[in-house]
Amino acid sequence: MDKAEIRFNINKSAMVYGLYLGLFLIFKFFAEVMSLSGSGYGLVYTFCILMLPFLVLYFAVLFGRKQPPGVLGYWHYFRFIFMIFFFASTILAVAQYVYFAFINPGFLQGQYETLLSNMDLLSETMPVFGQYREMFGQMQAPTPAMMVYQTIWIYVLAGVLLGFPLAGIAKVALKNIKKPDQ
């Protein structure tokens, strides 16, 4: 297998698994939004966060099992994991934009006002928060576009940070797992 074919396989598979991860992140996002109402969705949200590395590791091992033995190195797995997070964050960003701009346009403003009121309560007991409250009071609530950029950057960074250990784990795990035809 030459380098171009490996790159093609990584990108193609990362798009597919990135779609699956993106759908999972959308589910996590809606669990997060629902958890703000005080319901039991907080446990679902926490479970989704804890499952994220295991899900990505599972995708990396599935990808590795479809490749010829000995072709993929550590950096191939790292690139695959990074690309999964990139594609998933793009899908999540689109869903968040639709939610913030069209489904619930007052959500971000409401969260911003809640932050300011909580800072007022904190500044009563700890005066140092008064300065932060004044600073936040001068800013405006984030826009849907700002949240989209933030989401992409957060998950790309998560892809880099989780990619380092998960790439090594996937490479080692694949050596210990027999292929179905063996």
Number of C-alpha atoms within 10 A of each C-alpha: 8 7 9 9 10 15 14 11 16 22 18 14 20 26 20 15 24 27 20 19 24 24 17 16 22 20 16 22 17 16 20 18 15 16 17 12 10 9 10 12 18 18 13 17 21 14 12 19 13 11 12 16 17 12 15 25 23 14 23 26 21 15 20 24 16 11 14 9 11 9 12 15 12 18 14 17 25 24 20 30 28 25 24 30 30 25 24 27 29 21 20 26 23 16 19 21 18 14 15 20 16 11 11 10 15 12 16 17 15 12 14 18 15 12 14 17 13 12 20 18 12 15 16 11 10 11 11 11 16 17 12 14 18 13 10 15 15 8 9 10 16 12 14 21 15 11 16 20 13 14 18 20 15 14 21 22 15 16 24 18 13 20 27 17 14 24 25 17 16 24 21 13 15 18 13 9 10 10 11 6 4 4
